[in-house]
Amino acid sequence: MEVITTFLNGLSLGGVYALIALGYTMVYGIAKMLNFAHGDVIMVGGYTVMVFFNLTGQPLVAALIAVVFCSLVGVVIEKLAYKPLRGASPLAVLITAIGVSYLLESLAQIIFGSSHKIVMLADLGKLILGSLVIDLNTVVTLLSAIAIMAALTLFVNKTKTGKAMLAVSEDRHAAELMGVSVNKIIMITFAIGSALAAVAGTFYILKTPDVSTTMGAMPGIKAFTAAVIGGIGSIPGAMLGGILLGVIETVCNAIPALSNFSIAIEFGLLIIILLVKPTGLLGKKKREKV
Amino acid sequence: MALLEVENLEVSYGLIKAVKGVSFTVEKGEIVALIGANGAGKTTIMHAISGLIPKAGGKITYNGKDVTNLQAHKLVPLGISQVPEGRRIFQELTVAENLEMGAYTRKDKKEFDETLSYVYERFPILKERRKQVAGTLSGGEQQMLAMSRALMSHPDLVLLDEPSMGLSPLFVNTVFDMIKDMNALGKTILVVEQNANKALSIANRAYVLETGKITLSGTGTEMLADERVKAAYLG
């Protein structure tokens, strides 16, 4: 029975990683940059949830405000920090992203101080089915993550804006020739990615009620790993990579002999997958330009 | 007034001047060909007109409006559509989605359906494969898709950049037939081609481009008969 519980926990953690990984992969696919400040948007979401949860006592309201606020933060970051560097060397953009990451962490530290805050968002209780004990927080996280990923998949594949995102991701110039404003599509991508980070931040607090300026770092790096494992730039790849990493981490933690090595195993998996399939599990080989 | 007027266009790549003061006009309803060898600056001129690259000097007027510094995506709603070199269709989208992308700036559903049924009638293979990802099409079929996609934005002016490049003789004929058909639909055409023979045979007027400058111009028939053109481009 414990196996089922562990597996569910893994899927739920994986769902959170997948939501974050989607932000990395969409921004990489469309703006062709690695947004290393993405993990810190999770942290911004975490603090926003904390502030509005303390004010209203409503976890859902706090989460919704965090989603809106983080989308705005994402758009502003893109506009002020990344947009002026369109066409600059990837290294300049990368360094800028790292700078933005430190800026966000420092701002949070100035506003909220450096001590960790405990935020008990909600305890939905446990579901007991015979000998099977399931934490309802886990179930809610998993189901919400699945619903959001399904909605995102529909949005990207069925709407005009979504298809324009795919078109920009494949060939920016050709998309421009269709009348697509690439700047607008990049802005929308940052808004969506940051909104997903806010959701992930909320679920993270639900699981570990600890808010700090560096809370986004580890999930950010793991989700980035997940995005690369799945094939960076690929939306289904980010989902698969996130879930895979979450399950592996949780299973490793549940086995006493492996629990000390879970992080090593996760990053080891990354190395192995990159050796065997450098484009990631669902990544496509870059088409040669004619 | 010409539909498209290019005056003294200059484009540089770093220190290298690729286009050195090129002027030409395209009148409404015409087919105009721009011919020249590899590296003459044909594609650069196309990219400059469609706003994909910055200009070092000169002026481009479309329909009386100065469009010199307009971004690429803002030209599409004005009625300029481009079939880019190498086709540049969206390989991972389906054939139907590629056509939808072509109509990205259009809102009229009825007009969309009409253009779509024209395209599907003109190229039944596209209808047959509409649910297939476009990357699975052959080169010639991809070119048909690229030309059809350009029609979906309801353009007045269609820019075609090396449309016959890399295609089998059969598809080369299809491409030039389609250009004539587009023209018959009322579209003004500016085509850049290395296949000078074919391009001149359908063009009302043509310009010859050599290392960033226009060296000759005249009607399609005049150019086909011109000894210098024959020697350099018609083999």
Interface residues (C-beta under 8 A of the other chain):
Chain A: K160 K163 A164 L166 A167 E170 D171 H173 A174 A175 E176 L177 M178 G179 V180 S181 V182 K284 R287 K289 V290
Chain B: S50 G51 L52 Q71 A72 H73 K74 L75 V76 P77 S81 Q82 P84 G86 R87 R88 I89 F90 Q91 E92 L93 E97 E100 M101 G102 Y104 T105 G135 R149 S153 G166
